[in-house]
Amino acid sequence: MHRVLIVRTSAIGDVVFASPIAEAIKRTYPQAHIAWLVEPGIDALLRPDPHIDERILWPKAEWQELWRDGKRMEVFRRLRAFRTMLREQDFDVALDLQGLLKSGVLTWLTGAPRRVGLGSREGSQWLMTEVVPRGGDSARISSEYLYLAEQLGLDVGDFMPRLHLDPNIEARALERLAAHGLAPGKYAVFAAFTTRPQKHWFVDAWQQLAPMVKRQAGLIPILLGGPADREAAAELASGAPDIVNLVGQTNLPEAAVLIRHAGAVIGVDTGLTHMGIAFARPTVAIFGSTCPYTNTGRDNARVIWLGLPCSPCRRKPTCGGAWTCLRDISAERVMLELQMAMEPA
């Protein structure tokens, strides 16, 4: 492999899961040029990674807006220009880690003579020269990407998700932390929000947990999330005076810094929670309608998943909105798992 393109455009958690593959390629082929095709915003997570030589941005949101506005010819013009740019890169291998039609088309546009799709579906399999199934131990974090790396003959090492920080952004984020009277290692990040409500733990459960974390672990709970989470965060924080609400006040790289320096991370199935494991922080992940992994690969990271017969239901719930898979997870259970995660190795 001389010039390699990794196609994993989104989402935050999936990019975190896939992050070890760049290191595995670089370890096996030290002279390889590795580029990653990703959506704007998420690229900030990859920018400091020493194993990634280039980030190529796919302006998906811009194209979608043009399409909605009826500017179809402009979309096609930009698509052709994007294809030209990709082909000028002269990639010899393109890896579609998403396996969807959209990612398959982007991979095909490169013109790379070897195009490998991971579990390709939706017709994208016909755009690949090879398709590798989503294999491996599904209970292990990053399992499908590990399996792909093994099939490619890469030196996988421990193949654990890892993220890197920009020192300048890290310094600014720590200054902001200090302005709130918080010190590194003295707070616990609550990652309570996702784009899918069926993955949310209940508000009252978070409110019960907050004083436990402060009293029993000696950590100040802080809420992190994006601008779209502000309303939900305000509701949660209104019933939990122990919580410092920083939702919407940090961008993605700054949130990564706060997770890296947290005393602990507690969250649902969302990218910020998975970052806790990537940074090897004591982490408790709360899963219900989804269950991407139960084996975190780290001694200081725990998963709570009740394994009910209806779970994981993903996008097809049968409980009528009861979400028993999450409602039956108590704050006391989460606190117990956190204490075990924080125990010295």
Secondary structure, 3 states (H helix, E strand, C coil): CCEEEEECCCCHHHHHHHCHHHHHHHHHCCCCEEEEEECCCCHHHHCCCCCCCEEEECCHHHHHHHHHCCCHHHHHHHHHHHHHHHHHCCCCEEEECCCCHHHHHHHHHCCCCEEEEECCCCCHHHHCCEEECCCCCCCECCHHHHHHHHHCCCCCCCCCCCCCCCHHHHHHHHHHHHHCCCCCCCEEEEECCCCCHHHCCCHHHHHHHHHHHHHHHCCEEEECCCHHHHHHHHHHHHCCCCCEECCCCCCHHHHHHHHHCCCEEEEECCHHHHHHHHCCCCEEEECCCCCCCCECCCCCEEEECCCCCCCCCCCCCCCCCCCHHHHCCCHHHHHHHHHHHHCCC
